[in-house]
């Protein structure tokens, strides 16, 4: 994404991020973005030309920043348990900063927006998906050491791992309406979630007959 050249552009983009996170592509209106940013609609179009272009910039910014922050801070620990803890902590802590991101991405994927797929393809081309490969390698090493169940499907495990970390953020609107007391202790709940995901997944893959 190109660097923004003025403070006004940055201000508008910041407001637009909030509107798109709240309403998605179809629900967001350029007039609302302009009103909340304190500019007229003509200025908004001057800087960003169209809703499609503004949305593309925002989706790429949010998704790339999230994925890059995980990838850039993640290294193999040489130990599967430590690697899993590191990943779980990293993804949950990063989502704390943008808790609306999982719902935003899920909503955009659900209508098949082309920006989603273009962004992911660009990330693949830039080799930004190194984190899953690190975990896959650690799983294979743990299998060879006899630490975990040799029949474990690594890809299925990755799906479960990522989904388990993301689910509280996806489910928050439901949890908030049914169990409001949990939301009052949200930060504590997320810390407990880290340990729960690790224990369920790590001890669940040890299996019978392993050396660990």
N, C-alpha and C positions, 0 to 999 in steps of 0.2 A: 504494500500500500504506500502511495506517495506521501511524503512528509507534508503536513499542513503548514502553510506559510504565515498565517496570521493568528492572533489570539482570538479573533472573531470566529474564524473557521473552527478552532479548537473548542470554543464555547458551544457553537452550534452542534458539533459532532457529539460532545458530551451529553447535550440534551437529547439529541436524536437516538443515542444509544439507549437511554432510559425509556424513550417512547417505544422503540422497536422491541426492547426486552419485555415491556409491559403488554404490548398489543400484537407483536408479530408483524410480518410484512403487510398482510391484508388489512389489519386493523389500524395500523399507523397511518396518520394523515399529515401531509406536509404542512397544512395550516396549523395544526396543533404544535408541531415541532417549531414552527416560526414563532407562534405566540409564546410558547414556553421559553424560547431562547431570547425573546425580546427583540425580534427582527421582523421585517416584513417578508412576505412570501417571495417577492421578487429578489431580495437579497439571498434568500435561501437557495433559490434556483441559480443565482449568479455564481455562488460558491460550489454547488454540487450538481447543478444541471437538472437532475431528475431524481425521483424517488428510487428508481431501480439502482442508479449509480450510488446514491447515499447508502442504501441498504447493503449493496455489495461491499462497500468500504467497511461498514460496521460489522457485517458478518465475518469478513476476513480478519479484521482487527481482533474481535473477541475470540474467535476460534483459534487463530494462530497464536495469540498471546497465551492462551490457556495451554495449548499443546506444547509450545516452545518452552514455557516455564517448567513444565514437567520434564521434558526431554533434556533441557540444559542443566537441570539440577540432579539428574539421575545417573548413577553409575552402578555397575555391578558390585555387590558386596562380597562375592565369593562364598556366600552362604545364603541358601534359599530363604530361611526365616528372616534374616536381616533385610534381604532384598524386598520381600513382600511387605515388611513393616515400613520400609522406606517409601515404597510406592503408595501404599494405603494412606500413610500420613501426608504425602505430597499432594495426592489428588484431592483428599478431603479438605486440607488446609487451603489449597488453591480455589476450590469451589466456595469456600467461605467468603472469599473476596468478591465473587460474582455468582451468588446463589441462584439467580434466575437463569443462568446460562444453560443448564441441562434442559429445562422446559422450553427455552427459546430454540435450541438446536433440534429438539424432538419435534416441536411444532413445525419448524421449517422443513425437516425431513419428511413429515407426514404429507405435505402438499407437493413434494417433489421439486422444490425450488432449485433451479439450475445453479445458482450461486453456491449452494452447499457442495455439490459434486465438483464444480470447478475448483473450489478452495481445497477440497481433499485431494484432488488430482495434483494440484500445485505442490501440496505438502509431500506427496509421494515422490514427485519429481525432485524435490529438494532434500529427500531422504530425512524427513523430520520425524518419521515414525520409528525411531531407534529404541524407544522404551519397551514396547512389546517384545522386540527381539532379545533384549537383555533378559527379560523374564523367561522367555522360551529357552534361552541358553542355560539359565540357572536351573530350570526344571529338568532339562536333559542331563545336566551334571549331577543333580540330586538323584535322578533315576540310576545313573551309573554307580553312585556311591551306595545305592540301596537304601537311601533315606526316605524315599516316598514310593508309593504304589507304581510299579513299572507299567501298569495298564492305563495310567492317567493320560487323557487326551489333552495336550497342552493348549490347543486352540479353545476347546470348551472351557478350560480352566480360566483362560484370559477373559472370555466373555463373562463368566461368573464373577471374576475378580472386579472387573470394571463396573459391571452392573450393580454389584453389592455396594461399591463406593458411591455411585451416583444416585442410587434409589432414594435415600432420604430427601434429596433436593427435588427430585421429581415428585415425590409423594407429599411434600410439605403442605400443599393446599388442602389435601384430604386430611392429613394428620391434624392440621390446624382447626379444622371444623369438627373433628370427632374427638381429638384428645388435646384440647388447648393447653392443658397443663404441661404437656411435653414441649410445646413451643416456648413456654416461659423459661424452660431450662434447656434451650436449644444448644448452647455451647457445650454444656455437660453431656447432652445426648450425642453430639458429634464425637467427643472424646471417647465416650463409651463405644460408639460405633466402630472406631478404629480398632479397638481391642477385640470387639466381637467379630468383625470381619476376619481379622487375622486368625483368631482361635478356630473359628468354624472352618475356614479354608485350609489353613496349614495342617491342623491336626486331622482334618477330614481326608487329606491326601496321603497321610502316612501309610494307611492300609495295613493289612495283615502281612506278617512275614518280612517286614522291613527291618533294617538294622537300627533305625533311630528309636 
